[in-house]
């Protein structure tokens, strides 16, 4: 099951390795809610997804850089 996203910010540790956390921006609140309801607490590559909702303002003001955008995620 694939849910379209607008962009994703990946958290990196101080050695520039993936820290296992990301901020994901969805196209609309309904898509966000659908992803939350269907994916929260699901196993993904052997790890449990722990999803939390953030406001658009929290996403936009996070110090993380956008790592992937919609076009990068089409494959």
PDB file of N, CA, C and O in Angstrom:
ATOM      1  N   UNK A   1       0.850  -1.181   0.000  1.00  0.00           N
ATOM      2  CA  UNK A   1       0.000   0.000   0.000  1.00  0.00           C
ATOM      3  C   UNK A   1       0.893   1.241   0.000  1.00  0.00           C
ATOM      4  O   UNK A   1       1.741   1.398   0.879  1.00  0.00           O
ATOM      5  N   UNK A   2       0.706   2.111  -0.972  1.00  0.00           N
ATOM      6  CA  UNK A   2       1.541   3.291  -1.124  1.00  0.00           C
ATOM      7  C   UNK A   2       0.721   4.547  -0.878  1.00  0.00           C
ATOM      8  O   UNK A   2      -0.369   4.702  -1.428  1.00  0.00           O
ATOM      9  N   UNK A   3       1.244   5.438  -0.056  1.00  0.00           N
ATOM     10  CA  UNK A   3       0.597   6.711   0.226  1.00  0.00           C
ATOM     11  C   UNK A   3       1.479   7.817  -0.327  1.00  0.00           C
ATOM     12  O   UNK A   3       2.638   7.933   0.071  1.00  0.00           O
ATOM     13  N   UNK A   4       0.950   8.643  -1.249  1.00  0.00           N
ATOM     14  CA  UNK A   4       1.780   9.709  -1.828  1.00  0.00           C
ATOM     15  C   UNK A   4       2.158  10.753  -0.778  1.00  0.00           C
ATOM     16  O   UNK A   4       1.339  11.163   0.044  1.00  0.00           O
ATOM     17  N   UNK A   5       3.408  11.164  -0.830  1.00  0.00           N
ATOM     18  CA  UNK A   5       3.879  12.200   0.093  1.00  0.00           C
ATOM     19  C   UNK A   5       4.413  13.377  -0.706  1.00  0.00           C
ATOM     20  O   UNK A   5       4.719  13.259  -1.892  1.00  0.00           O
ATOM     21  N   UNK A   6       4.517  14.513  -0.029  1.00  0.00           N
ATOM     22  CA  UNK A   6       5.059  15.710  -0.678  1.00  0.00           C
ATOM     23  C   UNK A   6       6.563  15.807  -0.497  1.00  0.00           C
ATOM     24  O   UNK A   6       7.283  16.110  -1.449  1.00  0.00           O
ATOM     25  N   UNK A   7       7.050  15.554   0.715  1.00  0.00           N
ATOM     26  CA  UNK A   7       8.489  15.583   0.963  1.00  0.00           C
ATOM     27  C   UNK A   7       8.793  14.852   2.259  1.00  0.00           C
ATOM     28  O   UNK A   7       7.899  14.519   3.037  1.00  0.00           O
ATOM     29  N   UNK A   8      10.077  14.613   2.467  1.00  0.00           N
ATOM     30  CA  UNK A   8      10.519  13.868   3.645  1.00  0.00           C
ATOM     31  C   UNK A   8      11.837  14.464   4.124  1.00  0.00           C
ATOM     32  O   UNK A   8      12.740  14.708   3.324  1.00  0.00           O
ATOM     33  N   UNK A   9      11.944  14.696   5.418  1.00  0.00           N
ATOM     34  CA  UNK A   9      13.195  15.171   6.022  1.00  0.00           C
ATOM     35  C   UNK A   9      13.738  14.034   6.884  1.00  0.00           C
ATOM     36  O   UNK A   9      13.052  13.551   7.786  1.00  0.00           O
ATOM     37  N   UNK A  10      14.964  13.609   6.606  1.00  0.00           N
ATOM     38  CA  UNK A  10      15.583  12.515   7.333  1.00  0.00           C
ATOM     39  C   UNK A  10      16.514  13.052   8.412  1.00  0.00           C
ATOM     40  O   UNK A  10      17.336  13.930   8.152  1.00  0.00           O
ATOM     41  N   UNK A  11      16.382  12.529   9.609  1.00  0.00           N
ATOM     42  CA  UNK A  11      17.239  12.920  10.716  1.00  0.00           C
ATOM     43  C   UNK A  11      18.554  12.161  10.612  1.00  0.00           C
ATOM     44  O   UNK A  11      18.561  10.945  10.418  1.00  0.00           O
ATOM     45  N   UNK A  12      19.663  12.876  10.741  1.00  0.00           N
ATOM     46  CA  UNK A  12      21.007  12.290  10.687  1.00  0.00           C
ATOM     47  C   UNK A  12      21.693  12.500  12.031  1.00  0.00           C
ATOM     48  O   UNK A  12      21.422  13.475  12.732  1.00  0.00           O
ATOM     49  N   UNK A  13      22.580  11.580  12.383  1.00  0.00           N
ATOM     50  CA  UNK A  13      23.359  11.761  13.600  1.00  0.00           C
ATOM     51  C   UNK A  13      24.580  12.627  13.298  1.00  0.00           C
ATOM     52  O   UNK A  13      24.752  13.082  12.167  1.00  0.00           O
ATOM     53  N   UNK A  14      25.416  12.854  14.291  1.00  0.00           N
ATOM     54  CA  UNK A  14      26.550  13.764  14.093  1.00  0.00           C
ATOM     55  C   UNK A  14      27.604  13.200  13.140  1.00  0.00           C
ATOM     56  O   UNK A  14      28.480  13.935  12.685  1.00  0.00           O
ATOM     57  N   UNK A  15      27.528  11.902  12.836  1.00  0.00           N
ATOM     58  CA  UNK A  15      28.442  11.292  11.859  1.00  0.00           C
ATOM     59  C   UNK A  15      27.787  11.178  10.488  1.00  0.00           C
ATOM     60  O   UNK A  15      28.290  10.490   9.599  1.00  0.00           O
ATOM     61  N   UNK A  16      26.649  11.869  10.332  1.00  0.00           N
ATOM     62  CA  UNK A  16      25.890  11.914   9.079  1.00  0.00           C
ATOM     63  C   UNK A  16      25.294  10.559   8.679  1.00  0.00           C
ATOM     64  O   UNK A  16      25.095  10.282   7.496  1.00  0.00           O
ATOM     65  N   UNK A  17      25.014   9.722   9.683  1.00  0.00           N
ATOM     66  CA  UNK A  17      24.338   8.456   9.433  1.00  0.00           C
ATOM     67  C   UNK A  17      22.855   8.635   9.728  1.00  0.00           C
ATOM     68  O   UNK A  17      22.477   9.494  10.523  1.00  0.00           O
ATOM     69  N   UNK A  18      22.022   7.832   9.095  1.00  0.00           N
ATOM     70  CA  UNK A  18      20.597   7.873   9.373  1.00  0.00           C
ATOM     71  C   UNK A  18      20.327   7.566  10.837  1.00  0.00           C
ATOM     72  O   UNK A  18      20.847   6.592  11.382  1.00  0.00           O
ATOM     73  N   UNK A  19      19.511   8.402  11.470  1.00  0.00           N
ATOM     74  CA  UNK A  19      19.215   8.225  12.885  1.00  0.00           C
ATOM     75  C   UNK A  19      17.931   7.432  13.117  1.00  0.00           C
ATOM     76  O   UNK A  19      17.528   7.221  14.261  1.00  0.00           O
ATOM     77  N   UNK A  20      17.290   6.992  12.035  1.00  0.00           N
ATOM     78  CA  UNK A  20      16.083   6.186  12.183  1.00  0.00           C
ATOM     79  C   UNK A  20      14.816   6.998  12.397  1.00  0.00           C
ATOM     80  O   UNK A  20      13.786   6.449  12.787  1.00  0.00           O
ATOM     81  N   UNK A  21      14.882   8.303  12.145  1.00  0.00           N
ATOM     82  CA  UNK A  21      13.714   9.165  12.291  1.00  0.00           C
ATOM     83  C   UNK A  21      13.588  10.048  11.060  1.00  0.00           C
ATOM     84  O   UNK A  21      14.577  10.393  10.413  1.00  0.00           O
ATOM     85  N   UNK A  22      12.330  10.408  10.749  1.00  0.00           N
ATOM     86  CA  UNK A  22      12.078  11.272   9.606  1.00  0.00           C
ATOM     87  C   UNK A  22      10.811  12.077   9.846  1.00  0.00           C
ATOM     88  O   UNK A  22       9.933  11.666  10.604  1.00  0.00           O
ATOM     89  N   UNK A  23      10.729  13.214   9.199  1.00  0.00           N
ATOM     90  CA  UNK A  23       9.511  14.021   9.170  1.00  0.00           C
ATOM     91  C   UNK A  23       8.965  13.916   7.757  1.00  0.00           C
ATOM     92  O   UNK A  23       9.687  14.155   6.789  1.00  0.00           O
ATOM     93  N   UNK A  24       7.696  13.559   7.634  1.00  0.00           N
ATOM     94  CA  UNK A  24       7.078  13.356   6.326  1.00  0.00           C
ATOM     95  C   UNK A  24       5.945  14.354   6.157  1.00  0.00           C
ATOM     96  O   UNK A  24       5.113  14.527   7.049  1.00  0.00           O
ATOM     97  N   UNK A  25       5.922  15.011   4.999  1.00  0.00           N
ATOM     98  CA  UNK A  25       4.860  15.964   4.691  1.00  0.00           C
ATOM     99  C   UNK A  25       3.936  15.349   3.639  1.00  0.00           C
ATOM    100  O   UNK A  25       4.388  14.910   2.582  1.00  0.00           O
ATOM    101  N   UNK A  26       2.653  15.324   3.938  1.00  0.00           N
ATOM    102  CA  UNK A  26       1.658  14.775   3.031  1.00  0.00           C
ATOM    103  C   UNK A  26       0.964  15.908   2.288  1.00  0.00           C
ATOM    104  O   UNK A  26       1.038  17.069   2.690  1.00  0.00           O
ATOM    105  N   UNK A  27       0.291  15.555   1.203  1.00  0.00           N
ATOM    106  CA  UNK A  27      -0.387  16.551   0.367  1.00  0.00           C
ATOM    107  C   UNK A  27      -1.566  17.218   1.072  1.00  0.00           C
ATOM    108  O   UNK A  27      -1.877  18.378   0.802  1.00  0.00           O
ATOM    109  N   UNK A  28      -2.218  16.489   1.972  1.00  0.00           N
ATOM    110  CA  UNK A  28      -3.401  17.040   2.634  1.00  0.00           C
ATOM    111  C   UNK A  28      -3.624  16.312   3.963  1.00  0.00           C
ATOM    112  O   UNK A  28      -3.070  15.233   4.177  1.00  0.00           O
ATOM    113  N   UNK A  29      -4.428  16.892   4.854  1.00  0.00           N
ATOM    114  CA  UNK A  29      -4.671  16.279   6.173  1.00  0.00           C
ATOM    115  C   UNK A  29      -5.313  14.896   6.082  1.00  0.00           C
ATOM    116  O   UNK A  29      -5.047  14.037   6.923  1.00  0.00           O
ATOM    117  N   UNK A  30      -6.147  14.673   5.083  1.00  0.00           N
ATOM    118  CA  UNK A  30      -6.812  13.374   4.959  1.00  0.00           C
ATOM    119  C   UNK A  30      -5.803  12.263   4.651  1.00  0.00           C
ATOM    120  O   UNK A  30      -5.893  11.164   5.198  1.00  0.00           O
ATOM    121  N   UNK A  31      -4.850  12.558   3.776  1.00  0.00           N
ATOM    122  CA  UNK A  31      -3.810  11.582   3.451  1.00  0.00           C
ATOM    123  C   UNK A  31      -2.939  11.314   4.669  1.00  0.00           C
ATOM    124  O   UNK A  31      -2.553  10.173   4.923  1.00  0.00           O
ATOM    125  N   UNK A  32      -2.633  12.347   5.409  1.00  0.00           N
ATOM    126  CA  UNK A  32      -1.856  12.195   6.641  1.00  0.00           C
ATOM    127  C   UNK A  32      -2.592  11.294   7.626  1.00  0.00           C
ATOM    128  O   UNK A  32      -1.996  10.382   8.200  1.00  0.00           O
ATOM    129  N   UNK A  33      -3.861  11.540   7.821  1.00  0.00           N
ATOM    130  CA  UNK A  33      -4.664  10.740   8.749  1.00  0.00           C
ATOM    131  C   UNK A  33      -4.735   9.285   8.281  1.00  0.00           C
ATOM    132  O   UNK A  33      -4.629   8.365   9.092  1.00  0.00           O
ATOM    133  N   UNK A  34      -4.911   9.080   6.995  1.00  0.00           N
ATOM    134  CA  UNK A  34      -4.978   7.723   6.447  1.00  0.00           C
ATOM    135  C   UNK A  34      -3.658   6.980   6.689  1.00  0.00           C
ATOM    136  O   UNK A  34      -3.661   5.814   7.085  1.00  0.00           O
ATOM    137  N   UNK A  35      -2.541   7.654   6.450  1.00  0.00           N
ATOM    138  CA  UNK A  35      -1.229   7.035   6.677  1.00  0.00           C
ATOM    139  C   UNK A  35      -1.051   6.714   8.155  1.00  0.00           C
ATOM    140  O   UNK A  35      -0.556   5.642   8.502  1.00  0.00           O
ATOM    141  N   UNK A  36      -1.446   7.624   9.014  1.00  0.00           N
ATOM    142  CA  UNK A  36      -1.316   7.405  10.457  1.00  0.00           C
ATOM    143  C   UNK A  36      -2.129   6.193  10.887  1.00  0.00           C
ATOM    144  O   UNK A  36      -1.628   5.327  11.603  1.00  0.00           O
ATOM    145  N   UNK A  37      -3.371   6.132  10.453  1.00  0.00           N
ATOM    146  CA  UNK A  37      -4.249   5.033  10.869  1.00  0.00           C
ATOM    147  C   UNK A  37      -3.809   3.684  10.319  1.00  0.00           C
ATOM    148  O   UNK A  37      -3.985   2.662  10.983  1.00  0.00           O
ATOM    149  N   UNK A  38      -3.242   3.663   9.122  1.00  0.00           N
ATOM    150  CA  UNK A  38      -2.872   2.385   8.515  1.00  0.00           C
ATOM    151  C   UNK A  38      -1.444   1.939   8.839  1.00  0.00           C
ATOM    152  O   UNK A  38      -1.144   0.748   8.755  1.00  0.00           O
ATOM    153  N   UNK A  39      -0.553   2.876   9.209  1.00  0.00           N
ATOM    154  CA  UNK A  39       0.854   2.519   9.380  1.00  0.00           C
ATOM    155  C   UNK A  39       1.390   2.609  10.803  1.00  0.00           C
ATOM    156  O   UNK A  39       2.422   2.005  11.096  1.00  0.00           O
ATOM    157  N   UNK A  40       0.736   3.332  11.688  1.00  0.00           N
ATOM    158  CA  UNK A  40       1.255   3.469  13.053  1.00  0.00           C
ATOM    159  C   UNK A  40       1.344   2.108  13.732  1.00  0.00           C
ATOM    160  O   UNK A  40       0.399   1.319  13.707  1.00  0.00           O
ATOM    161  N   UNK A  41       2.484   1.856  14.330  1.00  0.00           N
ATOM    162  CA  UNK A  41       2.782   0.627  15.069  1.00  0.00           C
ATOM    163  C   UNK A  41       2.927  -0.594  14.171  1.00  0.00           C
ATOM    164  O   UNK A  41       2.891  -1.723  14.661  1.00  0.00           O
ATOM    165  N   UNK A  42       3.089  -0.391  12.863  1.00  0.00           N
ATOM    166  CA  UNK A  42       3.318  -1.490  11.925  1.00  0.00           C
ATOM    167  C   UNK A  42       4.816  -1.774  11.849  1.00  0.00           C
ATOM    168  O   UNK A  42       5.637  -0.903  12.138  1.00  0.00           O
ATOM    169  N   UNK A  43       5.159  -2.986  11.463  1.00  0.00           N
ATOM    170  CA  UNK A  43       6.565  -3.371  11.300  1.00  0.00           C
ATOM    171  C   UNK A  43       7.019  -2.989   9.890  1.00  0.00           C
ATOM    172  O   UNK A  43       6.357  -3.314   8.904  1.00  0.00           O
ATOM    173  N   UNK A  44       8.150  -2.298   9.811  1.00  0.00           N
ATOM    174  CA  UNK A  44       8.723  -1.859   8.539  1.00  0.00           C
ATOM    175  C   UNK A  44      10.196  -2.220   8.544  1.00  0.00           C
ATOM    176  O   UNK A  44      10.966  -1.658   9.323  1.00  0.00           O
ATOM    177  N   UNK A  45      10.601  -3.150   7.687  1.00  0.00           N
ATOM    178  CA  UNK A  45      11.982  -3.633   7.644  1.00  0.00           C
ATOM    179  C   UNK A  45      12.487  -4.009   9.045  1.00  0.00           C
ATOM    180  O   UNK A  45      13.604  -3.664   9.432  1.00  0.00           O
ATOM    181  N   UNK A  46      11.656  -4.706   9.774  1.00  0.00           N
ATOM    182  CA  UNK A  46      12.053  -5.211  11.089  1.00  0.00           C
ATOM    183  C   UNK A  46      11.972  -4.209  12.225  1.00  0.00           C
ATOM    184  O   UNK A  46      12.340  -4.533  13.354  1.00  0.00           O
ATOM    185  N   UNK A  47      11.500  -3.002  11.956  1.00  0.00           N
ATOM    186  CA  UNK A  47      11.387  -1.974  13.000  1.00  0.00           C
ATOM    187  C   UNK A  47       9.946  -1.512  13.108  1.00  0.00           C
ATOM    188  O   UNK A  47       9.227  -1.460  12.110  1.00  0.00           O
ATOM    189  N   UNK A  48       9.526  -1.178  14.314  1.00  0.00           N
ATOM    190  CA  UNK A  48       8.166  -0.704  14.531  1.00  0.00           C
ATOM    191  C   UNK A  48       8.080   0.780  14.232  1.00  0.00           C
ATOM    192  O   UNK A  48       8.856   1.572  14.766  1.00  0.00           O
ATOM    193  N   UNK A  49       7.133   1.161  13.374  1.00  0.00           N
ATOM    194  CA  UNK A  49       6.899   2.572  13.070  1.00  0.00           C
ATOM    195  C   UNK A  49       6.122   3.214  14.216  1.00  0.00           C
ATOM    196  O   UNK A  49       5.047   2.737  14.580  1.00  0.00           O
ATOM    197  N   UNK A  50       6.647   4.266  14.773  1.00  0.00           N
ATOM    198  CA  UNK A  50       5.982   5.027  15.825  1.00  0.00           C
ATOM    199  C   UNK A  50       5.712   6.409  15.253  1.00  0.00           C
ATOM    200  O   UNK A  50       6.596   7.266  15.240  1.00  0.00           O
ATOM    201  N   UNK A  51       4.496   6.625  14.784  1.00  0.00           N
ATOM    202  CA  UNK A  51       4.154   7.864  14.089  1.00  0.00           C
ATOM    203  C   UNK A  51       3.582   8.896  15.046  1.00  0.00           C
ATOM    204  O   UNK A  51       2.832   8.566  15.965  1.00  0.00           O
ATOM    205  N   UNK A  52       3.948  10.149  14.816  1.00  0.00           N
ATOM    206  CA  UNK A  52       3.400  11.278  15.576  1.00  0.00           C
ATOM    207  C   UNK A  52       3.036  12.367  14.590  1.00  0.00           C
ATOM    208  O   UNK A  52       3.773  12.625  13.639  1.00  0.00           O
ATOM    209  N   UNK A  53       1.911  13.000  14.814  1.00  0.00           N
ATOM    210  CA  UNK A  53       1.480  14.078  13.917  1.00  0.00           C
ATOM    211  C   UNK A  53       2.131  15.390  14.334  1.00  0.00           C
ATOM    212  O   UNK A  53       2.239  15.693  15.522  1.00  0.00           O
ATOM    213  N   UNK A  54       2.562  16.161  13.346  1.00  0.00           N
ATOM    214  CA  UNK A  54       3.110  17.499  13.562  1.00  0.00           C
ATOM    215  C   UNK A  54       2.302  18.486  12.734  1.00  0.00           C
ATOM    216  O   UNK A  54       1.704  18.125  11.721  1.00  0.00           O
ATOM    217  N   UNK A  55       2.295  19.711  13.171  1.00  0.00           N
ATOM    218  CA  UNK A  55       1.643  20.752  12.375  1.00  0.00           C
ATOM    219  C   UNK A  55       2.549  21.114  11.199  1.00  0.00           C
ATOM    220  O   UNK A  55       3.747  20.831  11.214  1.00  0.00           O
ATOM    221  N   UNK A  56       1.965  21.738  10.189  1.00  0.00           N
ATOM    222  CA  UNK A  56       2.753  22.200   9.048  1.00  0.00           C
ATOM    223  C   UNK A  56       3.830  23.176   9.517  1.00  0.00           C
ATOM    224  O   UNK A  56       4.952  23.156   9.011  1.00  0.00           O
ATOM    225  N   UNK A  57       3.494  24.018  10.471  1.00  0.00           N
ATOM    226  CA  UNK A  57       4.470  24.982  10.989  1.00  0.00           C
ATOM    227  C   UNK A  57       5.650  24.255  11.633  1.00  0.00           C
ATOM    228  O   UNK A  57       6.799  24.642  11.422  1.00  0.00           O
ATOM    229  N   UNK A  58       5.383  23.207  12.417  1.00  0.00           N
ATOM    230  CA  UNK A  58       6.470  22.441  13.028  1.00  0.00           C
ATOM    231  C   UNK A  58       7.362  21.808  11.966  1.00  0.00           C
ATOM    232  O   UNK A  58       8.584  21.782  12.112  1.00  0.00           O
ATOM    233  N   UNK A  59       6.752  21.300  10.899  1.00  0.00           N
ATOM    234  CA  UNK A  59       7.526  20.698   9.807  1.00  0.00           C
ATOM    235  C   UNK A  59       8.397  21.760   9.135  1.00  0.00           C
ATOM    236  O   UNK A  59       9.589  21.552   8.909  1.00  0.00           O
ATOM    237  N   UNK A  60       7.782  22.894   8.823  1.00  0.00           N
ATOM    238  CA  UNK A  60       8.499  23.946   8.100  1.00  0.00           C
ATOM    239  C   UNK A  60       9.621  24.563   8.923  1.00  0.00           C
ATOM    240  O   UNK A  60      10.634  24.980   8.361  1.00  0.00           O
ATOM    241  N   UNK A  61       9.465  24.630  10.230  1.00  0.00           N
ATOM    242  CA  UNK A  61      10.481  25.267  11.072  1.00  0.00           C
ATOM    243  C   UNK A  61      11.498  24.280  11.635  1.00  0.00           C
ATOM    244  O   UNK A  61      12.398  24.679  12.374  1.00  0.00           O
ATOM    245  N   UNK A  62      11.369  22.996  11.296  1.00  0.00           N
ATOM    246  CA  UNK A  62      12.350  22.044  11.800  1.00  0.00           C
ATOM    247  C   UNK A  62      13.705  22.358  11.161  1.00  0.00           C
ATOM    248  O   UNK A  62      13.762  22.800  10.014  1.00  0.00           O
ATOM    249  N   UNK A  63      14.783  22.132  11.892  1.00  0.00           N
ATOM    250  CA  UNK A  63      16.110  22.448  11.356  1.00  0.00           C
ATOM    251  C   UNK A  63      16.604  21.439  10.327  1.00  0.00           C
ATOM    252  O   UNK A  63      17.677  21.625   9.755  1.00  0.00           O
ATOM    253  N   UNK A  64      15.853  20.387  10.082  1.00  0.00           N
ATOM    254  CA  UNK A  64      16.271  19.363   9.123  1.00  0.00           C
ATOM    255  C   UNK A  64      16.073  19.842   7.704  1.00  0.00           C
ATOM    256  O   UNK A  64      15.159  20.620   7.430  1.00  0.00           O
ATOM    257  N   UNK A  65      16.913  19.390   6.804  1.00  0.00           N
ATOM    258  CA  UNK A  65      16.809  19.730   5.393  1.00  0.00           C
ATOM    259  C   UNK A  65      15.946  18.690   4.680  1.00  0.00           C
ATOM    260  O   UNK A  65      15.955  17.514   5.044  1.00  0.00           O
ATOM    261  N   UNK A  66      15.211  19.123   3.677  1.00  0.00           N
ATOM    262  CA  UNK A  66      14.432  18.189   2.873  1.00  0.00           C
ATOM    263  C   UNK A  66      15.405  17.293   2.113  1.00  0.00           C
ATOM    264  O   UNK A  66      16.276  17.780   1.391  1.00  0.00           O
ATOM    265  N   UNK A  67      15.252  15.996   2.279  1.00  0.00           N
ATOM    266  CA  UNK A  67      16.145  15.034   1.642  1.00  0.00           C
ATOM    267  C   UNK A  67      15.514  14.412   0.405  1.00  0.00           C
ATOM    268  O   UNK A  67      16.215  14.069  -0.547  1.00  0.00           O
ATOM    269  N   UNK A  68      14.193  14.268   0.418  1.00  0.00           N
ATOM    270  CA  UNK A  68      13.507  13.649  -0.715  1.00  0.00           C
ATOM    271  C   UNK A  68      12.228  14.426  -0.988  1.00  0.00           C
ATOM    272  O   UNK A  68      11.560  14.896  -0.068  1.00  0.00           O
ATOM    273  N   UNK A  69      11.908  14.548  -2.237  1.00  0.00           N
ATOM    274  CA  UNK A  69      10.657  15.194  -2.634  1.00  0.00           C
ATOM    275  C   UNK A  69       9.834  14.198  -3.419  1.00  0.00           C
ATOM    276  O   UNK A  69      10.296  13.100  -3.728  1.00  0.00           O
ATOM    277  N   UNK A  70       8.621  14.582  -3.738  1.00  0.00           N
ATOM    278  CA  UNK A  70       7.686  13.708  -4.407  1.00  0.00           C
ATOM    279  C   UNK A  70       8.294  13.012  -5.615  1.00  0.00           C
ATOM    280  O   UNK A  70       8.128  11.801  -5.762  1.00  0.00           O
ATOM    281  N   UNK A  71       8.996  13.738  -6.488  1.00  0.00           N
ATOM    282  CA  UNK A  71       9.563  13.145  -7.694  1.00  0.00           C
ATOM    283  C   UNK A  71      10.606  12.079  -7.375  1.00  0.00           C
ATOM    284  O   UNK A  71      10.760  11.131  -8.144  1.00  0.00           O
ATOM    285  N   UNK A  72      11.324  12.209  -6.265  1.00  0.00           N
ATOM    286  CA  UNK A  72      12.337  11.238  -5.868  1.00  0.00           C
ATOM    287  C   UNK A  72      11.706   9.933  -5.405  1.00  0.00           C
ATOM    288  O   UNK A  72      12.349   8.884  -5.425  1.00  0.00           O
ATOM    289  N   UNK A  73      10.449  10.003  -4.991  1.00  0.00           N
ATOM    290  CA  UNK A  73       9.798   8.859  -4.372  1.00  0.00           C
ATOM    291  C   UNK A  73       8.868   8.119  -5.318  1.00  0.00           C
ATOM    292  O   UNK A  73       8.137   7.230  -4.880  1.00  0.00           O
ATOM    293  N   UNK A  74       8.872   8.454  -6.588  1.00  0.00           N
ATOM    294  CA  UNK A  74       7.957   7.847  -7.544  1.00  0.00           C
ATOM    295  C   UNK A  74       8.370   6.426  -7.931  1.00  0.00           C
ATOM    296  O   UNK A  74       7.530   5.650  -8.385  1.00  0.00           O
ATOM    297  N   UNK A  75       9.611   6.080  -7.766  1.00  0.00           N
ATOM    298  CA  UNK A  75      10.079   4.765  -8.217  1.00  0.00           C
ATOM    299  C   UNK A  75       9.619   3.658  -7.299  1.00  0.00           C
ATOM    300  O   UNK A  75       9.927   2.491  -7.537  1.00  0.00           O
TER     301      UNK A  75
END
